[in-house]
Amino acid sequence: MKKTLIILFSVFIITGIGRTQEEFSLGSPYSAIGLGEMKYSSSLRTDQMGIQGISLFGNYVNSTNPAANTYLKNVYFSLGMKTEFLESSNNSSSEKISDANVTGFNFGVPFWDKHGMTLIFGFNPYTLMQYKTSGKVEEQGATYTATFAGMGGLTRLNFGLAGRPIDFVNLGFEYDYSFGNIKNLTYFDFNNQNFTNSYIRSENDLKGGYFKGGIVFDFGALLRKSKVFENLSIGFFYQSKFKLKSTIEKIYITSLSNYDSSFSSVTEWDVPEAYGFGITKQIGRQLILSSDVSFQKFSGFKPVNLTPAEYSDNMRLGFGFEVLPAPKKDRSVLERLTYRAGFSYDNSYYKIAGQTIDHYAVSFGIGIPINEVNGIDLGFELGTRGKKDNRLIKDNYIKASIGLNFGEFWFIRPSDEDR
């Protein structure tokens, strides 16, 4: 079956392939493998810093480490969207693609300020599959047009609670439920009456739940008189291994108008555990430095009913900084903004021809305040993934993002004149 994967990358020419495939959109061929492209976004704030925010406090909702949500000042919710401009190319062809996706919705409700008690709710993408390729293949004396297409992915719904049992220890726990649907199409057109065209379409419904826990040590709260440990935090999160239930239906068609056969099956397989570490230091009143690293042990990943590949352990590394608004009262428009930038690297959780696919990105953005509790985040990311050697594909992309952040002062008793 790994032969199919090699053909997919070899026939990279992207074309329009008829009305029956119009529902499939263009995208990176790398998203065809496994569960699709992993989505690491924790918030637009952390995206712009190139990190996941494992140890980063602030008045925002963190969807990676629940323990980082103990300093929400008010009820807070955020919604984001990204537009991507992608160029995929190999040594013989290239294609430019644009697309837009919602980055997620997150909601935090603080209800006991003294101990940082906060309820957390989120609805975020976990993986994304989106690709469509077609090209000529010559094999064993026969020439045919091979078409591969896919779409879908996993979304995760999470509910959690964060709190601070003692001043310098921040804890968080949540339950995540991942669900989604992956559609795949394989079509071989021989353009020859002596051969029967092959058309296979599948729909794979996936679902499974897991737990996530985290801790952030606030050393500034522990060692209040130390300048070295002032505003220094170190965080850790752990995501449990979980069973993903797969219900697949396949349809085999000998022509585009007549069904030949179909079948369905139900299987379960393990999605590996994940964990990560982070460190954050605020220098002075305006500069925040943060870095983190996360791992997921995909080397033992053995999925059924997905595009076969050789899987490997995955790592993501990020480093970034944030410049806060000037603390003085009389500030210019530029001094009211928050500035962010960062760098990230991750290696793919799969190998192609024995090679991992490396991904590098730089990001930057600004936070625009509307008032004390509401704001808008604008960000950009430039990245590259893969290479053109050994029949592989290189992706270069630019992402533009916008996030809306709203906060309301709930659970505060109004004064008599406001009643």
HELIX and SHEET records of a PDB file:
HELIX    1   1 LYS A    2  SER A   10  1                                   9    
HELIX    2   2 ARG A   19  GLN A   21  5                                   3    
HELIX    3   3 PRO A   29  ALA A   32  5                                   4    
HELIX    4   4 LEU A   44  MET A   49  1                                   6    
HELIX    5   5 PRO A   66  ASN A   69  5                                   4    
HELIX    6   6 ASP A  113  HIS A  115  5                                   3    
HELIX    7   7 PHE A  219  LEU A  222  1                                   4    
HELIX    8   8 PHE A  298  GLY A  300  5                                   3    
HELIX    9   9 LEU A  334  ARG A  336  5                                   3    
HELIX   10  10 ASP A  389  ARG A  391  5                                   3    
HELIX   11  11 ASP A  416  ASP A  418  5                                   3    
SHEET    1   A11 GLU A  37  MET A  38  0                                        
SHEET    2   A11 THR A 127  GLU A 139 -1                                        
SHEET    3   A11 ALA A 142  ILE A 166 -1                                        
SHEET    4   A11 MET A 117  PRO A 125 -1                                        
SHEET    5   A11 SER A  94  TRP A 112 -1                                        
SHEET    6   A11 VAL A  75  SER A  89 -1                                        
SHEET    7   A11 LYS A 394  GLU A 408 -1                                        
SHEET    8   A11 GLY A 375  GLY A 386 -1                                        
SHEET    9   A11 GLN A 355  PRO A 369 -1                                        
SHEET   10   A11 THR A 338  ILE A 352 -1                                        
SHEET   11   A11 GLU A 310  TYR A 311 -1                                        
SHEET    1   B 9 GLU A  37  MET A  38  0                                        
SHEET    2   B 9 THR A 127  GLU A 139 -1                                        
SHEET    3   B 9 ALA A 142  ILE A 166 -1                                        
SHEET    4   B 9 VAL A 169  ASP A 189 -1                                        
SHEET    5   B 9 SER A 198  ASP A 218 -1                                        
SHEET    6   B 9 LEU A 232  GLN A 239 -1                                        
SHEET    7   B 9 ALA A 274  ILE A 283 -1                                        
SHEET    8   B 9 LEU A 287  GLN A 296 -1                                        
SHEET    9   B 9 ASN A 314  VAL A 323 -1                                        
SHEET    1   C 7 GLU A  37  MET A  38  0                                        
SHEET    2   C 7 THR A 127  GLU A 139 -1                                        
SHEET    3   C 7 ALA A 142  ILE A 166 -1                                        
SHEET    4   C 7 VAL A 169  ASP A 189 -1                                        
SHEET    5   C 7 SER A 198  ASP A 218 -1                                        
SHEET    6   C 7 PHE A 242  ILE A 253 -1                                        
SHEET    7   C 7 TYR A 259  VAL A 271 -1                                        
END                                                                             
